[in-house]
Amino acid sequence: MMNAKTLILGGVRSGKSRLAERLARDSQQPVSYIATATAQDEEMRARIAAHRRHRPAHWQLIEEPIQLAAVLNTHALAGHCLLVDCLTLWLTNLLMAEDSSLFERERAALLAVLPTLQSQIILVSNETNMGVMPLGELSRRYCDEAGRLHQELAQACDQVILTVAGLPHILKGGPL
C-alpha cells in the first residue's frame, strides 16, 4: 500500500519488529529505518546489535531519539518506506528529558505531520496497558501517555496490527 500508515503494537518479544521489517521488505521500496533507542547499558547495546543483524544492510539507518516528526518530515519521499522502531522508546526518551514540555510538543508534531507524509510509514510500539496498574507515578504516566498516543495514532493510521506470540491480529485495515 503506497503512502499507507501502519501501527504495529505488541508486547516485548511479540514479533512486532519482525513483522514491521517484513512489511517494509515486501513494500519493494527503498527503506529508511528510524531507530529511537539509545544504548544506555550493555543489555540495550546487545538488543540494538540484534536488530541491526536482522535488517538488510542496504536500508538507510537514521538514529533519532527525540525529534521524530522532523525526521519523518525530512525523509518522507513518495515511493519510499519509513519504519520507526519504536515509539515507546521515543516516549521514554521524551518523558525522561529535562524539558517537561518536550513530550507535548513532539507528540503534537508527530500527530500533525503523520497525515501529510507521502511515504509508506510503519510505526512499531509496545502495548503496555494490558496488565496491572504499575507502581510509581512515572510508570503510571508512561502507561497513560502510551495509551493515549496509541489511540490517537490508531485513528490516524490506515492499518493497526496487534502481534501476540508472533501472530499478527488485524485490528484495523485490510489483510497483510
ABEGO torsion letter per residue (X at the ends): XBGBBBBBBEBBGAGAAAAAAAAAAAAGBBBBBBBABBBABAAAAAAAAAAAAABBAABBBBBBAABAAAAAAAABBBGBBBBBOBAAAAAAAAAABABAAAAAAAAAAAAAAAAABABBBBBBBBBAAABBBBBEAAAAAAAAAAAAAAAAAAAABABBBBBBGGBBBBABEBBX
